[in-house]
Amino acid sequence: MTILNPFTLDPVDDKDATLAVISNSETIDRCLQDLHGFVLRTEEPEVLEIITTILRANRENMRLCKSIASRF
């Protein structure tokens, strides 16, 4: 399957696409950590659980992408 740049519609190298996902995941991780820290100060356990679940899933995504990138 060919991955296309959403702005130019040019084909994107698999390695470049994987590295972009890693970079985006790292940015998302930092934002989620900030949000998680804020939510820890609230009385909303359901919200905390949702943020924690998303944070774990994003970290697993990063781990998998780094594993794939190491094969290039």
Protein Blocks (a to p, Z undefined) as FASTA:
>chain_A
ZZddfklopacdfklmmmmmmmmmmmmmmmmmmmmmmmmmpccfklmmmmmmmmmmmmmm
mmmmmmmmmmZZ
